[in-house]
Amino acid sequence: MRGNPFIAGLALAVAASPVSADVYVTEEMAVIAGANGFMDAIANSDRTVLAEHMLPEAVIFVHNQMDPANPRIDIVPAAKHLENWAKRTADYVESMKYSDILISGDMAQVWGPYSFTANGTLTHCGINSMSMVRMDDGSWKVGNVSFTMVAPERCGEVGAGWIDGDDS
């Protein structure tokens, strides 16, 4: 559910194969490949893989709305997040629909609703906003992430309609 599966698959296939004169990778495809790498790393049981898809200087902004009466914003440096991530043992899957992708030179923005499960149980949904940075080798990494967190019963409100079958 990470945007258009055909484009995402094509971007990954092209990124993994040698580029020839008859293969053209759009900037959007390259950004999607970077975002997919980050999302796939969340599901990887090797907790060190996530670090390969983020800048070490990245910052994560968590707009926690799990208790609507007491929302909070947590600001977590990537190094601290990766340290905490390494201690986790559950099986995680984050599914995201790439609603908007904006690109200007070496920066891009990937925006859209997501759902998050731990050991197959939906824990929360929200909106992801990933600031992507193009690296010298042409790949894209996450520079910063901001995301909202809402309780599972609010997934439809944030556009994660695939949870209850309303994928509009």
N, C-alpha and C positions, 0 to 999 in steps of 0.2 A: 504494500500500500504506500510505497514511497514515490508518489507521482506516477507518471506514465511508465508502466513496466517495460514496454518496448524500448523507449528511449533510455531508461535506466540500464536495461540489459545491454543495449547497444553501446552505451557509454563505457560500461565495465569491460565488454568484450574488446572494444577498440583500445581502451587504456591498457589492457593486458597483452595486446598483440603489437608487433612492430608496425609502425606507421609507414605506409607506402604512398606513392604518388596518387593513387586512386581512392584513398581513404581520407575523408575529411571529418575532423572532430570539431564540432562547434564549441564555443566557449561554454554555452549552457550545458552541453554534454559533459565537459570536463568538470564543471562545478558540481553537477549531479554525481559524477563519479567520486568526487571528494566527499560530498555529503553522505553518499551511500557507504563509503569506507568507514566514516565515523559511526553511522547507524549500525552497520554490521559488526563493528568492534564492540559495541555494547553487548551484543549477543554472544561474543566469543568467550569461551571459558578461560582463555588465556587473558587475564586481566591487564597484562602489560601492553596489549595491542592497541588499546584506546590512546595511549600516549603518542603513537605513531601518526595519529590523525589530528592532533591538536598542537598549536604552538605552545611551548613551555610557559610563555608569558600570558597565556589566555586567562580570561576571567569568566566565571559562570555566575549569572544572575538568576536566582530562583525566586520567582514571584509566586509564593506559596499562598494559595487561596483555598486550601483544603477546609479550613474553618472560615467561611465567608465573613463572620463577625469579627475575626481577628486575623486579617491578612498580614503577611510579613514578607520582607525581601531579604534573602540571604545572599551575600556576596562571597563567592568561594574562589580563591586562586586555583588555577589548574593543578598546580603541584599538590595542594591539599586534597583536591577532588580525586586525583589519581592515587594518592596515598590511601584515602578512604575506599576507593574503588577496588584496590588490590586486596582488601580484607573481606570483600563480599563473596558469598559462596552460592547464592541462588542462580538459577537460570533466568536471564533477563532477555526480554525482547521489546524493542521500541519500534513501533510502526508509525511512519510519518507520511502524510500526503503533502507533496511539495506544491503548495498553492501559488507561490510567487517566487521567481528567481530574478534578481536584478544584478546586473554586472556593469561595472565601470572600471576599466583598466585592470588593475591587480586586486580589486576588491569586489566581492559579491555578497549578496544577501539571499539566504534561503529561508522562506517563511512558510509555516503551515501547521495544521493540527496534527497531534500525535496521540498515541495510546502507549501505555507502559505496563508490562506484566512482569511479575516475579513468580517463578515456578508455575507458570500458566495461569496465575490469578491476576486479574486486572487490578492495579493499585491506584492508578490515576491517569488522567488525560490532561491535555492543555494545548497551548500554542508554542511551537519552537521558533526561535529566531536565531539563525546561525550566521554570524559574520565570517565569511570565508576570505582567505588570503592566498593569492597565487604565489607559489614558491618559484625559485630560480629554474627548477626542472620542468615547470609548466603544470605541476600538480597543484591541487587546492587543499588547504588544511583549514581547520576551524581556528579562527582567531579569538572569538568570543561567542558565548552562547547565552541567550536570555530565554527563559521559558516560564510559562505559567503552569501551575499544578492545581487541578480541580479534582474533586471526588468523582469516582466512577459514575455516579448517577447524573453528573453534569456533562458527560462526554459529548452528548448531542449539542449542547449549548456552545461548545468550542469548535464544532465542526468535525469531531471524530465520530461521525455517524456510522462508520463501519462496525462499531461496537454493537449497536442495536439494529443494524440492518438498514438504516436510513443514510445512505452514502450520497446525500445531496449537497 
